[in-house]
Amino acid sequence: MFKELNPLLHSELRLAIMSLLIGVEEADFTYIRKETGATAGNLSVQIDKLAKAGYVEVTKTFKGKMPCTLCKITAQGVDAFEEYVEALKSYISPR
């Protein structure tokens, strides 16, 4: 039987964000935008959705005089991502 896929993570951009963050301590907004190819506006909206779900922690700082938004996956986000990957395996595993 197929496991239910987390609809929040099933979005291509949100899954890409989580995939990037799972492998790093933290990443800045510019790096995530560059890696995903997303527009700044769309990326901002998707990061906000992940943050509201408790999957990503967002910290706004400055590098010199330039604003810098840092994103870090939370323990809850790691759990959700790992559960999503396990559920996805139920779709691709041979029967």
C-alpha positions as CSV (number, residue, x, y, z in Angstrom):
1,M,0.0,0.0,0.0
2,F,1.2,3.5,-0.8
3,K,2.0,5.8,2.1
4,E,0.5,9.3,2.2
5,L,2.8,12.0,0.9
6,N,3.1,15.2,3.0
7,P,1.3,17.8,0.8
8,L,3.5,20.6,2.2
9,L,6.7,18.9,1.0
10,H,5.2,17.6,-2.2
11,S,5.6,21.0,-3.8
12,E,8.6,21.0,-6.1
13,L,10.1,24.2,-4.7
14,R,9.4,23.4,-1.0
15,L,11.0,20.0,-1.5
16,A,14.0,21.6,-3.2
17,I,14.4,24.0,-0.3
18,M,14.2,21.2,2.2
19,S,16.6,19.0,0.2
20,L,19.2,21.9,0.2
21,L,18.8,22.6,3.9
22,I,19.0,18.9,5.0
23,G,22.6,18.9,3.9
24,V,23.9,22.1,5.4
25,E,23.9,23.8,8.8
26,E,22.2,26.8,7.4
27,A,21.9,28.6,4.0
28,D,21.2,32.2,3.0
29,F,18.3,33.3,0.9
30,T,20.6,34.2,-2.1
31,Y,22.2,30.7,-2.1
32,I,18.8,29.0,-2.0
33,R,17.4,31.3,-4.8
34,K,20.4,30.6,-7.0
35,E,20.3,26.8,-6.4
36,T,16.5,26.5,-7.0
37,G,16.2,29.0,-9.8
38,A,13.1,30.4,-8.0
39,T,12.1,34.1,-8.1
40,A,12.7,36.0,-4.9
41,G,9.0,36.5,-4.3
42,N,8.0,32.8,-4.8
43,L,10.9,31.6,-2.7
44,S,10.0,34.0,0.1
45,V,6.4,32.7,0.1
46,Q,7.5,29.1,0.2
47,I,10.1,29.6,2.9
48,D,7.3,31.3,5.0
49,K,5.0,28.3,4.5
50,L,7.8,26.0,5.7
51,A,8.6,28.3,8.7
52,K,4.9,28.4,9.7
53,A,4.8,24.6,9.7
54,G,7.9,24.6,12.0
55,Y,10.1,22.9,9.4
56,V,12.5,25.8,8.8
57,E,13.9,28.5,11.2
58,V,14.4,31.9,9.6
59,T,16.8,34.5,11.0
60,K,17.2,37.9,9.5
61,T,20.6,39.5,10.0
62,F,23.0,41.9,8.2
63,K,26.2,41.3,6.3
64,G,27.7,44.8,6.7
65,K,24.8,47.0,5.6
66,M,23.1,44.4,3.5
67,P,20.2,42.4,4.9
68,C,20.8,38.7,5.0
69,T,18.1,36.0,5.5
70,L,19.4,32.7,6.9
71,C,17.4,29.5,6.8
72,K,18.0,26.4,8.9
73,I,16.0,23.1,9.0
74,T,14.5,22.3,12.3
75,A,14.4,18.9,14.1
76,Q,10.7,18.8,13.1
77,G,11.7,19.6,9.5
78,V,14.2,16.8,9.5
79,D,11.6,14.3,10.8
80,A,9.1,15.5,8.2
81,F,11.6,15.2,5.3
82,E,12.7,11.7,6.4
83,E,9.1,10.6,6.6
84,Y,8.4,12.1,3.2
85,V,11.4,10.2,1.7
86,E,10.2,6.9,3.3
87,A,6.7,7.5,2.0
88,L,8.0,8.2,-1.5
89,K,10.0,4.9,-1.4
90,S,6.6,3.1,-1.1
91,Y,5.8,4.5,-4.6
92,I,9.0,3.4,-6.3
93,S,9.8,0.1,-4.6
94,P,9.2,-3.0,-6.6
95,R,6.1,-4.9,-5.5
